[in-house]
């Protein structure tokens, strides 16, 4: 049985699947971000690669993309 990932805001590190769900993109896109070095990847010992939620939000901000449901700030 596949375990449902915990997607609460208190989890500092997210799996690629959790990031994809949060960002509303495919897991393949998240993997591409990692391979291209666009978002830092953390590899805890004995665990799958993970990303920090704050790093995803910084990525959105630096690429002028808003998370789903939020409006982007207007930059002058």
C-alpha positions in Angstrom: 0.0 0.0 0.0 1.4 3.4 -1.0 1.6 5.9 1.8 0.0 9.3 1.4 2.7 12.1 1.8 2.4 14.5 4.7 1.9 18.0 3.1 1.5 20.1 6.2 3.3 23.5 6.4 5.4 22.2 9.4 7.4 19.7 7.3 10.6 21.5 6.4 11.6 19.1 3.6 9.3 17.8 0.9 9.6 14.9 -1.5 9.5 15.5 -5.2 5.9 14.2 -5.2 5.0 16.7 -2.4 6.6 19.5 -4.3 4.8 18.6 -7.5 1.5 18.6 -5.6 2.3 21.9 -3.9 3.5 23.6 -7.1 0.8 21.9 -9.3 3.4 20.6 -11.8 4.5 17.1 -12.7 7.1 15.1 -10.7 9.2 15.1 -13.9 9.2 19.0 -13.9 10.4 19.0 -10.3 13.2 16.5 -11.3 14.2 18.8 -14.1 14.3 21.8 -11.7 16.7 19.7 -9.5 18.9 18.6 -12.5 19.2 22.1 -13.8 20.1 23.4 -10.3 17.1 25.8 -10.2 16.1 24.6 -6.7 18.4 23.2 -4.0 18.1 19.5 -3.3 18.8 17.9 0.1 19.6 14.3 0.4 19.1 13.1 4.0 21.0 9.8 4.8 18.9 6.8 3.7 16.2 8.9 2.2 15.0 10.2 -1.1 16.0 13.6 -2.4 14.0 16.4 -0.9 13.4 20.2 -1.4 12.5 22.9 1.1 9.1 24.6 0.7 10.8 28.0 1.2 13.2 27.3 -1.6 10.2 26.6 -3.9 8.6 29.9 -3.0 12.0 31.7 -3.6 12.1 30.0 -7.0 8.6 31.3 -7.8 9.6 34.8 -6.8 12.8 34.8 -8.7 11.0 33.6 -11.9 8.1 36.0 -11.3 5.7 33.1 -11.0 3.0 33.1 -8.3 2.0 30.0 -6.4 -1.5 28.8 -7.4 -4.2 30.9 -5.6 -1.9 33.8 -4.9 -1.2 37.0 -6.8 2.3 38.1 -7.8 3.6 41.3 -6.3 4.1 44.0 -9.0 7.8 44.9 -9.3 8.6 48.4 -10.6 
